[in-house]
């Protein structure tokens, strides 16, 4: 089940790149971030209104509010804005490699913050997955010119912020509803990002086609997928969930081949295989544990 959820998350995020690129041709990164968290929040609110969805209400404590504020910044505000600016100047291939540092950052943070012992096979698996990703996008990497250093810094800070958010998610008490807490993160993110958007003194003119794309991005790539993401962190851990960052570019390339007729090379095939090997290696300790129980 956890592997199915991992792949579903990767599919949704892997399909968002084209929509993001289209949106940034018309609107600013602040606007894109605001619309994404706003429509995500609305989507989860509508889900909570369904008669079959019965999630317990959250009893907010001071500690829980602090955790919400930290996750709002680390999971939504900082990465959405910084990645938005970074992706204006950096190709999707370079961005995917930079974002692939998230699993490595996450396992390091788990060692520092949670004092978790890192098994050698896990680290080897992460490195193998990273190598697979580089092979996957190698052709695009070598044709990339004039890489903006500041944009790279922005994306790396966003990646670190995502990694920290993964660790913070594991701190959410077990009795708290994942759906309601995700909705709370998106709501507070909307409140924080709105004044930043208004500070630009204008809202871009948006046509019907782009509104539909923004609603799709917000509903699925920010709302539903964030709920799935939080659920996976709480059930399978931060390091396992961070592996979506190896799968997302692979899914993006696959969709490009299927939908847009892009070329599928031997490098893509080898990259896919190496990434899968990396995923298996990372999960060897868990598979052994499940077998012994």
C-alpha positions in Angstrom: 0.0 0.0 0.0 2.8 2.4 0.9 4.5 1.9 -2.5 1.2 2.6 -4.3 0.8 5.8 -2.4 4.4 6.7 -3.1 3.8 6.2 -6.9 0.5 8.1 -6.8 2.2 11.1 -5.2 5.0 11.0 -7.8 2.4 10.8 -10.6 0.6 13.9 -9.4 3.7 15.9 -8.8 5.3 14.6 -12.0 2.5 15.9 -14.1 2.6 19.4 -12.5 5.7 20.8 -14.3 4.0 21.7 -17.6 1.2 23.5 -15.7 3.6 25.3 -13.5 5.6 26.5 -16.5 2.5 27.7 -18.3 1.3 29.6 -15.2 4.7 31.3 -14.7 4.5 32.7 -18.2 1.6 34.9 -17.1 1.6 35.3 -13.3 4.3 35.9 -10.6 5.7 33.2 -8.3 3.8 34.8 -5.4 0.5 34.6 -7.3 1.2 31.0 -8.3 2.0 30.0 -4.6 -1.1 31.8 -3.4 -3.5 30.3 -5.9 -2.1 26.8 -5.3 -2.5 26.8 -1.5 -5.9 28.6 -1.8 -7.4 26.1 -4.2 -5.8 23.3 -2.2 -7.4 24.5 1.0 -10.8 24.9 -0.7 -10.6 21.3 -2.1 -9.8 19.8 1.3 -12.6 21.8 2.9 -15.1 20.4 0.4 -13.8 16.9 1.1 -14.4 17.4 4.8 -18.0 18.4 4.1 -18.8 15.1 2.4 -21.2 12.9 4.6 -18.9 9.9 4.4 -15.8 11.8 5.6 -15.8 11.8 9.4 -12.6 13.2 10.7 -12.3 14.3 14.4 -11.9 18.0 14.9 -8.5 19.2 16.2 -8.1 20.4 19.7 -5.5 23.1 19.3 -2.8 23.4 21.9 0.0 25.9 22.0 2.5 23.2 20.9 0.3 22.2 18.0 -0.1 25.8 16.9 3.7 26.2 16.9 4.1 23.0 14.8 1.5 24.3 12.4 3.3 27.6 12.0 6.6 25.8 11.4 5.1 23.5 8.8 3.3 26.4 7.1 6.7 28.1 6.5 8.7 24.9 5.7 6.2 22.9 3.7 4.4 25.7 1.7 5.5 29.3 2.0 9.3 29.0 1.7 9.6 26.2 -1.0 6.6 27.5 -3.1 8.0 31.0 -3.4 11.7 30.1 -3.7 11.1 27.3 -6.2 8.8 29.5 -8.2 11.6 32.1 -8.6 14.3 29.5 -9.1 12.4 27.6 -11.8 12.1 30.9 -13.9 15.9 30.7 -14.5 16.7 27.0 -14.2 15.7 24.1 -16.4 13.5 21.3 -15.2 16.4 18.8 -15.5 18.6 20.9 -13.2 15.7 21.5 -10.8 14.9 17.8 -10.5 18.6 17.0 -9.6 18.6 19.8 -7.0 15.3 18.6 -5.5 16.7 15.1 -5.4 18.9 16.3 -2.6 15.8 16.1 -0.4 16.2 12.4 0.6 19.8 12.9 1.4 19.0 16.0 3.5 16.1 14.2 5.2 18.2 11.2 6.3 20.8 13.6 7.6 18.3 15.7 9.6 16.7 12.5 11.0 20.2 11.6 12.3 20.7 15.0 13.8 17.2 15.8 15.1 15.6 12.3 15.8 19.0 10.6 16.6 18.0 7.8 14.2 20.7 5.3 13.4 21.3 5.3 9.6 21.9 1.9 8.1 24.6 1.7 5.4 22.2 0.0 3.0 19.8 3.0 3.3 22.6 5.5 2.4 23.8 3.3 -0.5 20.2 3.1 -1.8 19.8 6.9 -1.6 23.1 7.4 -3.5 22.1 4.8 -6.1 18.7 6.5 -6.6 20.4 9.9 -7.0 22.8 8.5 -9.6 19.8 7.0 -11.4 18.2 10.4 -11.5 21.3 12.1 -12.9 21.5 9.4 -15.6 17.8 9.9 -16.3 18.2 13.7 -17.0 21.8 13.6 -18.2 21.0 14.6 -21.8 19.1 17.7 -20.6 21.8 18.6 -18.1 24.7 18.7 -20.6 22.6 20.9 -22.9 21.8 23.4 -20.2 23.6 26.8 -20.5 23.9 29.9 -18.4 22.8 28.4 -15.1 21.8 31.1 -12.7 23.7 30.6 -9.4 21.1 32.5 -7.3 18.3 30.4 -8.7 20.2 27.3 -7.7 20.6 28.6 -4.2 16.8 29.4 -4.0 15.9 25.8 -5.1 18.4 24.3 -2.6 17.0 26.3 0.2 13.5 25.2 -0.9 14.7 21.6 -0.9 16.1 21.9 2.6 12.9 23.5 3.8 10.9 20.5 2.4 13.3 18.1 4.2 12.8 19.9 7.5 9.0 19.8 6.9 9.2 16.0 6.5 10.9 15.7 10.0 8.3 18.1 11.5 5.4 16.1 10.0 6.6 13.1 12.0 6.1 15.1 15.2 2.3 15.5 14.6 0.4 13.5 17.3 -1.1 10.3 16.1 -4.6 11.2 17.2 -4.6 14.3 14.9 -6.5 14.0 11.6 -4.1 14.2 8.6 -6.9 15.6 6.4 -7.8 18.4 8.9 -4.1 19.2 9.7 -3.2 19.4 6.0 -6.2 21.8 5.4 -4.9 23.9 8.4 -1.5 24.1 6.8 -2.9 25.3 3.5 -5.2 27.8 5.1 -2.5 29.3 7.2 -0.2 29.3 4.1 -2.9 31.3 2.2 -3.1 33.8 5.0 0.7 34.3 5.0 1.2 34.4 1.2 -1.7 36.8 0.5 0.0 40.0 1.8 3.1 39.1 -0.1 1.1 38.8 -3.3 -0.7 42.1 -2.6 2.7 43.8 -2.0 3.3 43.4 -5.7 0.5 46.0 -6.2 -1.2 44.0 -9.0 -2.9 40.8 -9.9 -2.2 39.4 -13.4 -5.0 39.1 -15.9 -5.9 35.4 -16.1 -7.9 33.7 -18.8 -10.3 30.8 -18.4 -7.8 28.2 -19.6 -5.2 29.3 -17.0 -7.8 29.4 -14.2 -8.6 25.8 -14.9 -4.9 24.9 -14.8 -4.5 26.8 -11.5 -7.5 25.0 -10.0 -6.0 21.6 -11.1 -2.7 22.6 -9.6 -4.2 23.7 -6.4 -6.8 20.9 -6.0 -4.5 18.0 -6.8 -0.8 19.0 -6.7 -1.3 21.0 -3.5 -4.5 19.8 -1.8 -5.0 16.1 -2.3 -1.4 15.2 -2.8 -0.3 17.1 0.4 -2.9 15.1 2.4 -1.5 11.9 0.8 2.1 13.1 1.5 1.4 13.7 5.2 -0.4 10.4 5.5 2.6 8.6 4.0 5.1 10.4 6.3 3.0 9.3 9.4 2.7 5.7 8.2 6.0 5.0 6.6 8.5 7.7 7.8 10.3 10.7 6.4 13.1 9.0 4.5 10.7 6.7 2.6 8.3 9.6 1.7 11.2 11.8 0.5 11.9 9.2 -2.2 9.1 10.7 -4.3 11.8 13.2 -5.4 13.6 10.4 -7.3 10.3 9.2 -8.9 8.8 12.6 -9.9 11.2 13.3 -12.8 10.9 9.8 -14.0 7.1 10.1 -14.1 7.4 13.5 -15.8 9.6 12.0 -18.6 7.2 9.1 -19.0 4.2 11.4 -19.3 6.2 13.5 -21.8 6.7 10.3 -23.9 3.1 9.2 -23.7 1.3 12.6 -24.0 3.7 14.8 -26.0 5.5 12.1 -28.0 9.0 12.9 -26.6 11.9 10.6 -27.4 12.6 7.7 -25.0 16.3 6.9 -24.9 18.5 4.1 -23.5 19.6 6.7 -20.9 16.0 7.0 -19.7 15.6 3.3 -19.4 18.9 2.8 -17.5 18.0 5.8 -15.2 14.6 4.2 -14.4 16.2 0.9 -13.6 18.8 2.4 -11.3 16.2 4.5 -9.5 14.1 1.4 -8.8 17.2 -0.4 -7.5 17.9 2.5 -5.2 14.3 2.4 -3.9 14.6 -1.3 -3.2 17.9 -0.9 -1.3 16.6 1.9 0.9 13.7 -0.4 1.9 15.7 -3.5 2.6 15.7 -2.9 6.4 11.9 -2.4 6.4 11.3 -5.5 4.3 13.5 -7.6 6.7 11.6 -6.2 9.6 8.2 -7.0 8.1 9.3 -10.5 7.2 10.4 -11.2 10.8 7.1 -10.0 12.3 
